[in-house]
Amino acid sequence: MNLHRMHSVFTPAGLTLTLALAALLGPTPSARADLLRPGATQSFPDIAGNVNGVLDYHYDSATGVGTLQVNNAPSILAIGPNLSNEVYVTDLPGQPRSESLQLKLDGLGNLRTGVEGNSFSMYGSVTINGHSYSGLLLQGTPTAFGFQNPSGMPAGTAAFDVNINLTGGLLKEAYGPDAYIRISPEIGSTFNGLFFSDFSGKKVWTNVRAYHAPPAPIPEPSTFAILLACGGVAILYRNRRGRIRTADLNAADD
Protein backbone atom coordinates (compact mmCIF):
# COMPACT_ATOMS: atom_id res chain seq x y z
CA MET A 1 0.00 0.00 0.00
CA ASN A 2 1.55 3.29 -1.06
CA LEU A 3 1.33 6.56 0.86
CA HIS A 4 -1.49 7.95 -1.29
CA ARG A 5 -3.68 4.90 -0.68
CA MET A 6 -2.86 4.95 3.03
CA HIS A 7 -3.92 8.57 3.25
CA SER A 8 -7.24 7.80 1.60
CA VAL A 9 -8.31 5.24 4.21
CA PHE A 10 -8.06 7.65 7.15
CA THR A 11 -11.48 9.20 7.59
CA PRO A 12 -11.81 12.11 10.05
CA ALA A 13 -13.28 9.69 12.63
CA GLY A 14 -10.45 7.23 12.10
CA LEU A 15 -7.84 9.95 12.43
CA THR A 16 -9.41 11.12 15.68
CA LEU A 17 -9.30 7.57 17.06
CA THR A 18 -5.67 7.18 15.99
CA LEU A 19 -4.62 10.38 17.74
CA ALA A 20 -6.51 9.40 20.88
CA LEU A 21 -4.76 6.03 21.01
CA ALA A 22 -1.38 7.66 20.49
CA ALA A 23 -2.03 10.01 23.39
CA LEU A 24 -2.96 7.10 25.66
CA LEU A 25 -0.08 4.83 24.67
CA GLY A 26 2.65 7.46 24.75
CA PRO A 27 5.69 7.54 22.42
CA THR A 28 5.94 4.87 19.75
CA PRO A 29 9.23 2.93 19.84
CA SER A 30 11.55 3.30 16.92
CA ALA A 31 11.66 0.24 14.64
CA ARG A 32 15.14 1.06 13.45
CA ALA A 33 18.35 -0.74 14.34
CA ASP A 34 20.77 2.09 14.01
CA LEU A 35 24.14 1.69 15.63
CA LEU A 36 26.29 4.70 14.82
CA ARG A 37 28.89 2.32 13.33
CA PRO A 38 27.10 -0.98 12.60
CA GLY A 39 30.15 -2.35 10.80
CA ALA A 40 32.74 -0.86 13.14
CA THR A 41 36.26 -2.15 12.57
CA GLN A 42 38.92 -2.10 15.23
CA SER A 43 40.93 1.07 15.51
CA PHE A 44 43.71 2.13 17.84
CA PRO A 45 44.12 2.96 20.64
CA ASP A 46 41.43 0.54 21.83
CA ILE A 47 40.71 0.03 25.53
CA ALA A 48 38.68 -3.10 26.22
CA GLY A 49 36.96 -3.80 29.49
CA ASN A 50 34.73 -6.25 31.31
CA VAL A 51 35.23 -6.42 35.04
CA ASN A 52 31.80 -6.87 36.60
CA GLY A 53 30.41 -4.50 33.95
CA VAL A 54 26.77 -3.53 34.41
CA LEU A 55 24.23 -1.50 32.44
CA ASP A 56 21.09 0.09 33.89
CA TYR A 57 18.43 2.25 32.28
CA HIS A 58 15.62 4.03 34.12
CA TYR A 59 12.89 6.02 32.39
CA ASP A 60 11.09 8.79 34.28
CA SER A 61 7.61 9.02 32.75
CA ALA A 62 6.94 12.29 34.59
CA THR A 63 9.76 14.11 32.82
CA GLY A 64 10.03 11.96 29.68
CA VAL A 65 13.75 11.51 30.33
CA GLY A 66 15.65 8.24 30.67
CA THR A 67 19.07 7.76 32.27
CA LEU A 68 21.41 5.11 30.87
CA GLN A 69 24.30 4.23 33.17
CA VAL A 70 27.19 1.93 32.27
CA ASN A 71 29.82 1.05 34.89
CA ASN A 72 32.81 -1.04 33.96
CA ALA A 73 36.57 -1.23 34.38
CA PRO A 74 39.24 -0.99 31.67
CA SER A 75 41.35 -4.13 31.26
CA ILE A 76 43.57 -4.02 28.17
CA LEU A 77 44.95 -1.10 26.15
CA ALA A 78 45.76 -2.11 22.56
CA ILE A 79 47.93 0.26 20.58
CA GLY A 80 48.15 -2.05 17.58
CA PRO A 81 46.87 -5.36 16.20
CA ASN A 82 49.56 -7.60 17.71
CA LEU A 83 49.73 -9.07 21.20
CA SER A 84 53.01 -7.22 21.69
CA ASN A 85 51.06 -3.97 21.30
CA GLU A 86 48.83 -4.72 24.30
CA VAL A 87 49.30 -3.67 27.91
CA TYR A 88 47.14 -4.29 30.96
CA VAL A 89 45.28 -1.48 32.67
CA THR A 90 45.63 -1.84 36.44
CA ASP A 91 44.22 -0.22 39.57
CA LEU A 92 45.43 3.11 40.87
CA PRO A 93 47.24 3.16 44.23
CA GLY A 94 44.42 2.91 46.73
CA GLN A 95 41.70 3.26 44.08
CA PRO A 96 40.21 0.67 41.71
CA ARG A 97 40.28 1.35 37.98
CA SER A 98 36.91 2.39 36.66
CA GLU A 99 34.94 3.40 33.59
CA SER A 100 31.68 5.33 33.87
CA LEU A 101 29.28 6.42 31.14
CA GLN A 102 25.99 8.24 31.69
CA LEU A 103 23.50 9.34 29.03
CA LYS A 104 20.23 11.25 29.11
CA LEU A 105 17.76 9.92 26.50
CA ASP A 106 14.20 10.61 25.45
CA GLY A 107 11.49 7.95 25.13
CA LEU A 108 12.64 7.05 21.61
CA GLY A 109 16.28 6.56 22.52
CA ASN A 110 17.53 9.91 21.22
CA LEU A 111 20.39 11.53 23.11
CA ARG A 112 19.33 14.73 24.85
CA THR A 113 22.26 17.02 24.02
CA GLY A 114 23.05 20.22 25.83
CA VAL A 115 21.70 18.96 29.16
CA GLU A 116 23.42 18.04 32.39
CA GLY A 117 24.08 14.38 33.06
CA ASN A 118 25.84 13.30 29.84
CA SER A 119 29.33 12.26 30.95
CA PHE A 120 32.19 9.80 30.45
CA SER A 121 35.32 9.12 32.49
CA MET A 122 37.97 6.42 32.83
CA TYR A 123 40.54 5.94 35.59
CA GLY A 124 43.42 3.51 35.77
CA SER A 125 47.15 2.92 35.38
CA VAL A 126 49.07 1.71 32.32
CA THR A 127 52.79 1.26 31.89
CA ILE A 128 54.38 1.44 28.45
CA ASN A 129 58.09 0.79 28.06
CA GLY A 130 58.71 1.80 31.65
CA HIS A 131 56.61 4.97 31.63
CA SER A 132 53.44 5.02 33.72
CA TYR A 133 50.21 6.88 33.01
CA SER A 134 48.19 6.83 36.20
CA GLY A 135 45.02 8.70 37.07
CA LEU A 136 42.28 10.10 34.87
CA LEU A 137 42.97 8.44 31.51
CA LEU A 138 40.03 9.76 29.49
CA GLN A 139 37.18 12.19 30.07
CA GLY A 140 34.54 13.60 27.76
CA THR A 141 30.96 14.39 26.81
CA PRO A 142 28.70 12.04 24.78
CA THR A 143 27.54 13.62 21.51
CA ALA A 144 25.61 10.79 19.79
CA PHE A 145 23.99 7.48 20.76
CA GLY A 146 23.02 4.43 18.73
CA PHE A 147 21.49 1.05 19.47
CA GLN A 148 20.77 -2.32 17.93
CA ASN A 149 17.12 -3.26 18.25
CA PRO A 150 17.12 -6.92 19.35
CA SER A 151 13.80 -7.67 17.60
CA GLY A 152 14.15 -10.90 15.60
CA MET A 153 17.53 -11.65 17.12
CA PRO A 154 18.51 -14.18 19.82
CA ALA A 155 17.01 -13.46 23.23
CA GLY A 156 19.08 -11.02 25.21
CA THR A 157 21.02 -9.74 22.19
CA ALA A 158 21.69 -6.02 22.46
CA ALA A 159 24.36 -3.54 21.47
CA PHE A 160 24.80 0.18 21.96
CA ASP A 161 27.38 2.71 20.80
CA VAL A 162 28.33 6.26 21.67
CA ASN A 163 30.44 9.04 20.20
CA ILE A 164 32.41 11.02 22.78
CA ASN A 165 33.90 14.50 22.54
CA LEU A 166 37.08 14.12 24.58
CA THR A 167 37.85 16.98 26.94
CA GLY A 168 40.67 15.64 29.09
CA GLY A 169 42.69 12.73 30.45
CA LEU A 170 46.26 11.51 30.17
CA LEU A 171 45.50 9.60 26.95
CA LYS A 172 43.50 12.36 25.25
CA GLU A 173 46.35 13.31 22.93
CA ALA A 174 46.73 9.69 21.86
CA TYR A 175 43.03 9.45 21.01
CA GLY A 176 42.63 12.80 19.34
CA PRO A 177 39.45 14.90 19.55
CA ASP A 178 36.98 12.08 20.09
CA ALA A 179 36.40 8.45 20.98
CA TYR A 180 33.92 5.75 20.00
CA ILE A 181 32.46 3.30 22.54
CA ARG A 182 30.80 -0.02 21.67
CA ILE A 183 28.76 -1.54 24.52
CA SER A 184 27.51 -5.16 24.60
CA PRO A 185 25.85 -6.82 27.59
CA GLU A 186 26.73 -10.52 27.39
CA ILE A 187 24.11 -11.89 29.76
CA GLY A 188 20.88 -10.86 31.42
CA SER A 189 19.94 -8.12 28.97
CA THR A 190 16.28 -7.06 29.25
CA PHE A 191 16.45 -4.46 26.46
CA ASN A 192 13.60 -4.94 23.97
CA GLY A 193 14.10 -1.91 21.77
CA LEU A 194 11.98 0.39 23.95
CA PHE A 195 13.26 3.44 25.79
CA PHE A 196 10.14 4.36 27.75
CA SER A 197 10.58 1.34 30.03
CA ASP A 198 13.44 0.27 32.29
CA PHE A 199 16.03 -2.33 31.25
CA SER A 200 19.40 -3.65 32.36
CA GLY A 201 22.28 -5.93 31.38
CA LYS A 202 25.18 -7.72 33.02
CA LYS A 203 28.71 -8.76 32.11
CA VAL A 204 28.94 -5.70 29.90
CA TRP A 205 31.79 -5.49 27.40
CA THR A 206 33.05 -2.10 26.32
CA ASN A 207 35.57 -1.03 23.70
CA VAL A 208 36.77 2.57 23.74
CA ARG A 209 38.37 3.25 20.37
CA ALA A 210 39.97 6.12 18.50
CA TYR A 211 38.99 6.71 14.88
CA HIS A 212 40.75 10.07 14.49
CA ALA A 213 43.96 9.41 16.41
CA PRO A 214 46.82 11.74 15.46
CA PRO A 215 49.76 10.04 13.74
CA ALA A 216 52.26 12.03 15.76
CA PRO A 217 53.42 12.67 19.29
CA ILE A 218 51.36 12.11 22.37
CA PRO A 219 52.43 12.38 26.02
CA GLU A 220 55.94 10.94 26.34
CA PRO A 221 56.31 10.45 22.55
CA SER A 222 59.53 8.47 22.81
CA THR A 223 57.57 5.32 23.67
CA PHE A 224 53.83 5.72 23.29
CA ALA A 225 53.85 7.46 19.90
CA ILE A 226 56.20 4.92 18.37
CA LEU A 227 53.94 2.05 19.37
CA LEU A 228 50.89 3.93 18.13
CA ALA A 229 52.49 4.64 14.75
CA CYS A 230 53.57 1.02 14.36
CA GLY A 231 50.17 -0.40 15.14
CA GLY A 232 47.83 2.25 13.84
CA VAL A 233 46.32 0.33 10.92
CA ALA A 234 42.64 -0.48 11.49
CA ILE A 235 41.72 -4.16 11.19
CA LEU A 236 38.53 -6.11 11.70
CA TYR A 237 37.49 -6.54 15.32
CA ARG A 238 39.68 -9.16 16.99
CA ASN A 239 38.48 -10.89 20.10
CA ARG A 240 40.59 -10.19 23.19
CA ARG A 241 38.08 -11.53 25.65
CA GLY A 242 40.11 -14.60 26.59
CA ARG A 243 43.03 -12.47 27.77
CA ILE A 244 40.74 -10.14 29.70
CA ARG A 245 39.07 -13.06 31.42
CA THR A 246 42.45 -14.48 32.48
CA ALA A 247 43.84 -11.17 33.64
CA ASP A 248 40.77 -10.22 35.64
CA LEU A 249 39.63 -13.58 36.93
CA ASN A 250 40.30 -12.67 40.53
CA ALA A 251 38.74 -9.22 40.18
CA ALA A 252 35.61 -10.63 38.60
CA ASP A 253 35.20 -13.17 41.40
CA ASP A 254 35.35 -10.51 44.14
PEQUISUL-V41700 format. One record per residue. N is the residue number from 1. RES is the residue in three letters. PHI is phi as a letter, one per 20 degrees, with the letter a starting at -180 (none if undefined). Layout:
<<N & RES & PHI> <N & RES & PHI>>
This chain:
<<1 & MET & none> <2 & ASN & e> <3 & LEU & f> <4 & HIS & f> <5 & ARG & f> <6 & MET & f> <7 & HIS & f> <8 & SER & f> <9 & VAL & e> <10 & PHE & e> <11 & THR & f> <12 & PRO & g> <13 & ALA & f> <14 & GLY & f> <15 & LEU & f> <16 & THR & f> <17 & LEU & f> <18 & THR & f> <19 & LEU & f> <20 & ALA & f> <21 & LEU & f> <22 & ALA & f> <23 & ALA & f> <24 & LEU & f> <25 & LEU & e> <26 & GLY & n> <27 & PRO & f> <28 & THR & e> <29 & PRO & f> <30 & SER & f> <31 & ALA & e> <32 & ARG & e> <33 & ALA & c> <34 & ASP & d> <35 & LEU & f> <36 & LEU & f> <37 & ARG & c> <38 & PRO & f> <39 & GLY & d> <40 & ALA & g> <41 & THR & e> <42 & GLN & f> <43 & SER & b> <44 & PHE & c> <45 & PRO & f> <46 & ASP & b> <47 & ILE & d> <48 & ALA & d> <49 & GLY & b> <50 & ASN & a> <51 & VAL & c> <52 & ASN & l> <53 & GLY & f> <54 & VAL & c> <55 & LEU & c> <56 & ASP & c> <57 & TYR & c> <58 & HIS & c> <59 & TYR & d> <60 & ASP & e> <61 & SER & f> <62 & ALA & f> <63 & THR & d> <64 & GLY & m> <65 & VAL & c> <66 & GLY & d> <67 & THR & d> <68 & LEU & d> <69 & GLN & c> <70 & VAL & c> <71 & ASN & c> <72 & ASN & b> <73 & ALA & b> <74 & PRO & f> <75 & SER & c> <76 & ILE & c> <77 & LEU & d> <78 & ALA & d> <79 & ILE & d> <80 & GLY & a> <81 & PRO & f> <82 & ASN & e> <83 & LEU & f> <84 & SER & f> <85 & ASN & e> <86 & GLU & d> <87 & VAL & c> <88 & TYR & e> <89 & VAL & e> <90 & THR & d> <91 & ASP & f> <92 & LEU & f> <93 & PRO & f> <94 & GLY & m> <95 & GLN & b> <96 & PRO & f> <97 & ARG & f> <98 & SER & b> <99 & GLU & c> <100 & SER & c> <101 & LEU & c> <102 & GLN & c> <103 & LEU & c> <104 & LYS & d> <105 & LEU & c> <106 & ASP & e> <107 & GLY & f> <108 & LEU & d> <109 & GLY & n> <110 & ASN & e> <111 & LEU & f> <112 & ARG & e> <113 & THR & e> <114 & GLY & m> <115 & VAL & c> <116 & GLU & f> <117 & GLY & o> <118 & ASN & e> <119 & SER & b> <120 & PHE & b> <121 & SER & b> <122 & MET & b> <123 & TYR & c> <124 & GLY & r> <125 & SER & c> <126 & VAL & c> <127 & THR & c> <128 & ILE & c> <129 & ASN & l> <130 & GLY & n> <131 & HIS & d> <132 & SER & d> <133 & TYR & d> <134 & SER & c> <135 & GLY & p> <136 & LEU & f> <137 & LEU & e> <138 & LEU & b> <139 & GLN & b> <140 & GLY & a> <141 & THR & c> <142 & PRO & f> <143 & THR & d> <144 & ALA & b> <145 & PHE & c> <146 & GLY & c> <147 & PHE & b> <148 & GLN & d> <149 & ASN & f> <150 & PRO & f> <151 & SER & g> <152 & GLY & n> <153 & MET & d> <154 & PRO & g> <155 & ALA & g> <156 & GLY & n> <157 & THR & f> <158 & ALA & b> <159 & ALA & b> <160 & PHE & c> <161 & ASP & b> <162 & VAL & b> <163 & ASN & e> <164 & ILE & c> <165 & ASN & e> <166 & LEU & f> <167 & THR & d> <168 & GLY & a> <169 & GLY & o> <170 & LEU & f> <171 & LEU & d> <172 & LYS & g> <173 & GLU & f> <174 & ALA & f> <175 & TYR & e> <176 & GLY & n> <177 & PRO & f> <178 & ASP & b> <179 & ALA & b> <180 & TYR & c> <181 & ILE & d> <182 & ARG & d> <183 & ILE & c> <184 & SER & b> <185 & PRO & f> <186 & GLU & e> <187 & ILE & c> <188 & GLY & m> <189 & SER & f> <190 & THR & d> <191 & PHE & f> <192 & ASN & c> <193 & GLY & n> <194 & LEU & d> <195 & PHE & d> <196 & PHE & d> <197 & SER & b> <198 & ASP & f> <199 & PHE & b> <200 & SER & b> <201 & GLY & b> <202 & LYS & c> <203 & LYS & l> <204 & VAL & e> <205 & TRP & e> <206 & THR & c> <207 & ASN & c> <208 & VAL & d> <209 & ARG & d> <210 & ALA & d> <211 & TYR & d> <212 & HIS & c> <213 & ALA & f> <214 & PRO & f> <215 & PRO & f> <216 & ALA & d> <217 & PRO & g> <218 & ILE & c> <219 & PRO & g> <220 & GLU & l> <221 & PRO & f> <222 & SER & f> <223 & THR & d> <224 & PHE & f> <225 & ALA & f> <226 & ILE & f> <227 & LEU & f> <228 & LEU & f> <229 & ALA & f> <230 & CYS & f> <231 & GLY & d> <232 & GLY & e> <233 & VAL & e> <234 & ALA & f> <235 & ILE & c> <236 & LEU & f> <237 & TYR & g> <238 & ARG & d> <239 & ASN & f> <240 & ARG & d> <241 & ARG & f> <242 & GLY & f> <243 & ARG & f> <244 & ILE & f> <245 & ARG & g> <246 & THR & f> <247 & ALA & f> <248 & ASP & d> <249 & LEU & g> <250 & ASN & f> <251 & ALA & f> <252 & ALA & f> <253 & ASP & e> <254 & ASP & f>>
